[in-house]
Amino acid sequence: MEESRLIVSASPHIKDKDTIPRIMWTVVASLLPAIIAGTYFFGLRVLLLVLVSSASAVATEAIIQKATHKLFGKKLEQKGFKGAPPPCKRIAVSDGSAVVTGVLLAMVIPPGVPLWMPVIGAFCSIAFAKAPFGGLGYNIFNPALIGRAILLASFPVAMTTWNLPIPLQTVDSVTGATPLELIKQGNLEHLPSIWNLFIGMSGGSAGETSELAILIGAAVLLVRGYITWHIPISFVCTVAGVVGLQQLFGDQNFIMIPFHIFSGGLFLGAFFMATDMVTSPLTKKGGVIFGIGAGMITCVIRILGGYPEGVCYSILLMNAFTPLIDRYVKPRRLGR
């Protein structure tokens, strides 16, 4: 009679009703307010970018999973391995993780880019930042930000040509400088009002303009417990504090603090990208350290660097430090 074995994983044995697909599709749903706002301010092309980018990410992941399982998974199973290692899993694109990557990528690129650019960006996000590490749960860097960084390095002109909001207008598109570019140029008299920045009446990508829409979606994730306040609040407060110190010692107006907070991809990055469960620290204290580090790097790039935005690179750099943070910032053992 064949011997049956009971395989038990390491403790703690915690069962929760939330699954990976439920979490991922909730994230997609929480991004809908930002997508709707971006569509209103920049036109139906935003929806097209989201669909193309998401479909490309899903197709890339499906092809890679199918190819790796065909090449390695069956051979391993024939040799006695009951389950293939992470890179050889069967197709599992229905979990929604690839869709999240595609949507986030579409939200951080200019609305007027050619449609082949999100295809390349989504491919790079999955093929370079996710699949080689073993797929979902094993990647070191945020895939969507890797895709954006590659696009920015490869096509700098297209990736820095921003659309201005044109709601209820008859022209197809109008390009111009973003608020951060105006600040970098010292052209402060042409900055939009703080209210317009908050609701989305400013230049940029679809996911960077309406902080109101982003906060609505972030509230869903906070209520559901999928993210905590530690990373986003420490991220935003650090940017505010550093900009405030810069204005204090530079003898300038403190009104620049809300412009730095509400401009660019700070809110989208802080609430939807820096809080990625895989690439962010495991502990609350580690999350605060992560947020402070990302905020400081963002300010260094914005204030001292030649590029007006720094959220993308700050999060990627802190992703690299996440294993180190998790190693040295640990909760106390029970009873000690």
GUSE-61132 format. One record per residue (C-alpha): residue number from 1; x, y, z. Coordinates in steps of 0.2 Angstrom, whole numbers. Layout:
# GUSE-61132
+-----+-------+-------+-------+
:   n :    c1 :    c2 :    c3 :
+-----+-------+-------+-------+
: NUM :     X :     Y :     Z :
...
+-----+-------+-------+-------+
# end
This chain:
# GUSE-61132
+-----+-------+-------+-------+
:   n :    c1 :    c2 :    c3 :
+-----+-------+-------+-------+
:   1 :     0 :     0 :     0 :
:   2 :     7 :    17 :    -5 :
:   3 :    12 :    27 :    10 :
:   4 :     3 :    44 :    12 :
:   5 :    12 :    59 :    19 :
:   6 :     6 :    74 :    27 :
:   7 :    16 :    90 :    22 :
:   8 :    15 :   104 :    35 :
:   9 :    22 :   121 :    31 :
:  10 :    31 :   131 :    44 :
:  11 :    22 :   140 :    58 :
:  12 :    12 :   151 :    60 :
:  13 :    -3 :   143 :    52 :
:  14 :   -14 :   158 :    48 :
:  15 :   -29 :   156 :    37 :
:  16 :   -37 :   172 :    29 :
:  17 :   -52 :   174 :    18 :
:  18 :   -42 :   187 :     7 :
:  19 :   -33 :   178 :    -8 :
:  20 :   -20 :   185 :   -20 :
:  21 :   -34 :   187 :   -34 :
:  22 :   -45 :   196 :   -22 :
:  23 :   -32 :   208 :   -16 :
:  24 :   -25 :   212 :   -34 :
:  25 :   -43 :   215 :   -41 :
:  26 :   -47 :   226 :   -27 :
:  27 :   -31 :   236 :   -31 :
:  28 :   -37 :   237 :   -49 :
:  29 :   -54 :   243 :   -43 :
:  30 :   -46 :   256 :   -32 :
:  31 :   -37 :   263 :   -47 :
:  32 :   -54 :   266 :   -56 :
:  33 :   -56 :   284 :   -49 :
:  34 :   -39 :   289 :   -55 :
:  35 :   -43 :   281 :   -72 :
:  36 :   -60 :   290 :   -73 :
:  37 :   -52 :   307 :   -68 :
:  38 :   -38 :   304 :   -81 :
:  39 :   -50 :   300 :   -94 :
:  40 :   -60 :   316 :   -90 :
:  41 :   -45 :   327 :   -90 :
:  42 :   -35 :   319 :  -105 :
:  43 :   -48 :   310 :  -115 :
:  44 :   -52 :   293 :  -120 :
:  45 :   -34 :   289 :  -125 :
:  46 :   -31 :   286 :  -107 :
:  47 :   -43 :   271 :  -107 :
:  48 :   -34 :   265 :  -123 :
:  49 :   -17 :   266 :  -114 :
:  50 :   -24 :   256 :   -99 :
:  51 :   -31 :   243 :  -110 :
:  52 :   -16 :   241 :  -121 :
:  53 :    -4 :   241 :  -107 :
:  54 :   -14 :   229 :   -96 :
:  55 :   -16 :   217 :  -111 :
:  56 :     2 :   217 :  -115 :
:  57 :     7 :   213 :   -97 :
:  58 :    -5 :   199 :   -96 :
:  59 :     0 :   192 :  -113 :
:  60 :    19 :   193 :  -109 :
:  61 :    16 :   184 :   -92 :
:  62 :     6 :   170 :  -100 :
:  63 :    19 :   167 :  -114 :
:  64 :    33 :   167 :  -102 :
:  65 :    24 :   155 :   -89 :
:  66 :    19 :   144 :  -104 :
:  67 :    37 :   144 :  -111 :
:  68 :    46 :   141 :   -94 :
:  69 :    34 :   127 :   -89 :
:  70 :    36 :   118 :  -106 :
:  71 :    55 :   119 :  -106 :
:  72 :    58 :   115 :   -87 :
:  73 :    42 :   111 :   -78 :
:  74 :    38 :    94 :   -86 :
:  75 :    56 :    88 :   -86 :
:  76 :    57 :    92 :   -67 :
:  77 :    41 :    83 :   -64 :
:  78 :    47 :    68 :   -74 :
:  79 :    62 :    67 :   -63 :
:  80 :    51 :    66 :   -47 :
:  81 :    48 :    84 :   -43 :
:  82 :    29 :    85 :   -39 :
:  83 :    29 :   104 :   -40 :
:  84 :    39 :   115 :   -51 :
:  85 :    49 :   129 :   -44 :
:  86 :    42 :   147 :   -45 :
:  87 :    49 :   151 :   -62 :
:  88 :    40 :   135 :   -69 :
:  89 :    22 :   138 :   -63 :
:  90 :     8 :   135 :   -75 :
:  91 :    -1 :   150 :   -82 :
:  92 :    -9 :   160 :   -68 :
:  93 :   -13 :   177 :   -76 :
:  94 :   -30 :   177 :   -68 :
:  95 :   -23 :   182 :   -51 :
:  96 :   -24 :   200 :   -58 :
:  97 :    -6 :   204 :   -53 :
:  98 :    -1 :   207 :   -72 :
:  99 :   -16 :   218 :   -74 :
: 100 :   -11 :   229 :   -59 :
: 101 :     6 :   231 :   -67 :
: 102 :    -1 :   236 :   -84 :
: 103 :   -13 :   248 :   -76 :
: 104 :     0 :   257 :   -65 :
: 105 :    12 :   258 :   -80 :
: 106 :    -1 :   267 :   -90 :
: 107 :    -5 :   279 :   -76 :
: 108 :    13 :   285 :   -75 :
: 109 :    17 :   288 :   -93 :
: 110 :    12 :   303 :  -104 :
: 111 :    -6 :   301 :  -111 :
: 112 :     0 :   306 :  -129 :
: 113 :    14 :   293 :  -131 :
: 114 :    12 :   281 :  -146 :
: 115 :     3 :   265 :  -142 :
: 116 :    18 :   254 :  -145 :
: 117 :    27 :   262 :  -130 :
: 118 :    16 :   254 :  -117 :
: 119 :    17 :   238 :  -126 :
: 120 :    36 :   239 :  -124 :
: 121 :    35 :   245 :  -106 :
: 122 :    23 :   231 :  -101 :
: 123 :    34 :   218 :  -109 :
: 124 :    50 :   225 :   -99 :
: 125 :    40 :   226 :   -83 :
: 126 :    35 :   207 :   -84 :
: 127 :    50 :   200 :   -93 :
: 128 :    64 :   209 :   -84 :
: 129 :    57 :   214 :   -67 :
: 130 :    45 :   200 :   -62 :
: 131 :    47 :   183 :   -72 :
: 132 :    66 :   181 :   -70 :
: 133 :    65 :   182 :   -51 :
: 134 :    51 :   168 :   -50 :
: 135 :    35 :   178 :   -53 :
: 136 :    23 :   185 :   -41 :
: 137 :    30 :   186 :   -23 :
: 138 :    48 :   185 :   -28 :
: 139 :    52 :   201 :   -38 :
: 140 :    64 :   213 :   -29 :
: 141 :    59 :   229 :   -39 :
: 142 :    42 :   236 :   -43 :
: 143 :    38 :   230 :   -61 :
: 144 :    28 :   245 :   -67 :
: 145 :    42 :   257 :   -61 :
: 146 :    55 :   246 :   -70 :
: 147 :    45 :   247 :   -86 :
: 148 :    43 :   266 :   -84 :
: 149 :    62 :   268 :   -80 :
: 150 :    66 :   258 :   -96 :
: 151 :    55 :   269 :  -106 :
: 152 :    61 :   285 :   -99 :
: 153 :    79 :   280 :  -103 :
: 154 :    75 :   274 :  -120 :
: 155 :    63 :   287 :  -126 :
: 156 :    67 :   303 :  -116 :
: 157 :    58 :   315 :  -128 :
: 158 :    42 :   306 :  -129 :
: 159 :    42 :   302 :  -110 :
: 160 :    44 :   320 :  -105 :
: 161 :    31 :   328 :  -117 :
: 162 :    17 :   330 :  -106 :
: 163 :    -2 :   334 :  -110 :
: 164 :   -11 :   348 :  -102 :
: 165 :   -29 :   344 :   -97 :
: 166 :   -42 :   349 :  -110 :
: 167 :   -59 :   345 :  -103 :
: 168 :   -74 :   350 :  -114 :
: 169 :   -62 :   357 :  -127 :
: 170 :   -62 :   353 :  -146 :
: 171 :   -44 :   351 :  -149 :
: 172 :   -36 :   334 :  -147 :
: 173 :   -22 :   338 :  -136 :
: 174 :   -11 :   352 :  -129 :
: 175 :     6 :   350 :  -122 :
: 176 :    15 :   360 :  -109 :
: 177 :    26 :   360 :   -94 :
: 178 :    21 :   351 :   -78 :
: 179 :    21 :   360 :   -61 :
: 180 :    37 :   352 :   -56 :
: 181 :    45 :   358 :   -72 :
: 182 :    39 :   375 :   -69 :
: 183 :    46 :   375 :   -52 :
: 184 :    63 :   368 :   -59 :
: 185 :    63 :   382 :   -72 :
: 186 :    59 :   395 :   -59 :
: 187 :    43 :   400 :   -68 :
: 188 :    32 :   401 :   -53 :
: 189 :    20 :   414 :   -59 :
: 190 :    12 :   401 :   -71 :
: 191 :     9 :   388 :   -58 :
: 192 :    -9 :   382 :   -56 :
: 193 :   -18 :   385 :   -40 :
: 194 :   -17 :   372 :   -26 :
: 195 :   -35 :   367 :   -29 :
: 196 :   -32 :   364 :   -47 :
: 197 :   -17 :   353 :   -43 :
: 198 :   -28 :   343 :   -30 :
: 199 :   -42 :   340 :   -42 :
: 200 :   -31 :   336 :   -57 :
: 201 :   -31 :   352 :   -68 :
: 202 :   -13 :   352 :   -71 :
: 203 :    -1 :   344 :   -84 :
: 204 :     6 :   327 :   -81 :
: 205 :     2 :   308 :   -83 :
: 206 :   -16 :   302 :   -80 :
: 207 :   -11 :   295 :   -63 :
: 208 :    -1 :   310 :   -57 :
: 209 :   -14 :   324 :   -58 :
: 210 :   -29 :   321 :   -48 :
: 211 :   -24 :   318 :   -30 :
: 212 :   -42 :   318 :   -25 :
: 213 :   -45 :   303 :   -36 :
: 214 :   -30 :   294 :   -29 :
: 215 :   -35 :   297 :   -11 :
: 216 :   -52 :   290 :   -14 :
: 217 :   -44 :   274 :   -21 :
: 218 :   -31 :   273 :    -7 :
: 219 :   -45 :   275 :     6 :
: 220 :   -52 :   258 :    -1 :
: 221 :   -35 :   249 :     2 :
: 222 :   -33 :   257 :    19 :
: 223 :   -50 :   252 :    25 :
: 224 :   -48 :   234 :    18 :
: 225 :   -31 :   233 :    27 :
: 226 :   -21 :   229 :    11 :
: 227 :   -10 :   244 :    15 :
: 228 :    -5 :   254 :    31 :
: 229 :    -2 :   272 :    33 :
: 230 :    16 :   270 :    38 :
: 231 :    24 :   271 :    21 :
: 232 :    13 :   284 :    12 :
: 233 :    12 :   296 :    27 :
: 234 :    31 :   295 :    31 :
: 235 :    34 :   297 :    12 :
: 236 :    23 :   312 :    10 :
: 237 :    28 :   320 :    27 :
: 238 :    47 :   318 :    23 :
: 239 :    45 :   327 :     6 :
: 240 :    35 :   341 :    15 :
: 241 :    48 :   342 :    29 :
: 242 :    63 :   343 :    17 :
: 243 :    55 :   355 :     6 :
: 244 :    51 :   366 :    21 :
: 245 :    69 :   366 :    27 :
: 246 :    75 :   370 :     9 :
: 247 :    63 :   385 :     9 :
: 248 :    68 :   390 :    26 :
: 249 :    86 :   391 :    23 :
: 250 :    83 :   397 :     5 :
: 251 :    73 :   412 :    12 :
: 252 :    59 :   408 :     0 :
: 253 :    40 :   406 :     2 :
: 254 :    33 :   391 :    11 :
: 255 :    19 :   390 :    -2 :
: 256 :    30 :   378 :   -12 :
: 257 :    27 :   364 :     1 :
: 258 :     9 :   360 :    -6 :
: 259 :    15 :   362 :   -24 :
: 260 :    29 :   348 :   -21 :
: 261 :    16 :   337 :   -12 :
: 262 :     2 :   339 :   -25 :
: 263 :    13 :   339 :   -40 :
: 264 :    20 :   324 :   -49 :
: 265 :    18 :   306 :   -44 :
: 266 :    20 :   308 :   -26 :
: 267 :     3 :   302 :   -20 :
: 268 :     2 :   288 :   -33 :
: 269 :    19 :   282 :   -29 :
: 270 :    17 :   283 :   -10 :
: 271 :     0 :   274 :    -9 :
: 272 :     0 :   262 :   -24 :
: 273 :    18 :   258 :   -28 :
: 274 :    29 :   260 :   -12 :
: 275 :    16 :   250 :    -2 :
: 276 :    18 :   235 :   -14 :
: 277 :    17 :   220 :    -2 :
: 278 :    32 :   211 :   -11 :
: 279 :    44 :   225 :   -13 :
: 280 :    41 :   234 :     4 :
: 281 :    47 :   230 :    21 :
: 282 :    37 :   218 :    32 :
: 283 :    36 :   228 :    48 :
: 284 :    28 :   244 :    52 :
: 285 :    44 :   252 :    58 :
: 286 :    53 :   246 :    42 :
: 287 :    39 :   254 :    32 :
: 288 :    42 :   271 :    41 :
: 289 :    61 :   269 :    37 :
: 290 :    56 :   265 :    19 :
: 291 :    45 :   280 :    17 :
: 292 :    58 :   292 :    25 :
: 293 :    71 :   286 :    13 :
: 294 :    60 :   287 :    -2 :
: 295 :    55 :   305 :     3 :
: 296 :    73 :   310 :     5 :
: 297 :    79 :   303 :   -11 :
: 298 :    64 :   311 :   -20 :
: 299 :    68 :   328 :   -13 :
: 300 :    87 :   326 :   -18 :
: 301 :    82 :   322 :   -36 :
: 302 :    69 :   336 :   -37 :
: 303 :    79 :   350 :   -29 :
: 304 :    97 :   346 :   -33 :
: 305 :    95 :   335 :   -49 :
: 306 :    92 :   340 :   -67 :
: 307 :    76 :   329 :   -68 :
: 308 :    61 :   338 :   -60 :
: 309 :    53 :   321 :   -53 :
: 310 :    61 :   308 :   -42 :
: 311 :    47 :   297 :   -36 :
: 312 :    50 :   283 :   -48 :
: 313 :    69 :   281 :   -44 :
: 314 :    67 :   284 :   -25 :
: 315 :    55 :   269 :   -24 :
: 316 :    66 :   258 :   -34 :
: 317 :    81 :   263 :   -24 :
: 318 :    72 :   259 :    -8 :
: 319 :    66 :   242 :   -15 :
: 320 :    84 :   238 :   -16 :
: 321 :    86 :   242 :     3 :
: 322 :    71 :   232 :     8 :
: 323 :    80 :   215 :    12 :
: 324 :    92 :   225 :    22 :
: 325 :    78 :   234 :    32 :
: 326 :    69 :   217 :    35 :
: 327 :    85 :   210 :    41 :
: 328 :    89 :   223 :    55 :
: 329 :    71 :   229 :    59 :
: 330 :    62 :   214 :    66 :
: 331 :    48 :   213 :    79 :
: 332 :    52 :   207 :    96 :
: 333 :    50 :   188 :    99 :
: 334 :    35 :   184 :   110 :
: 335 :    40 :   183 :   128 :
: 336 :    56 :   193 :   126 :
+-----+-------+-------+-------+
# end
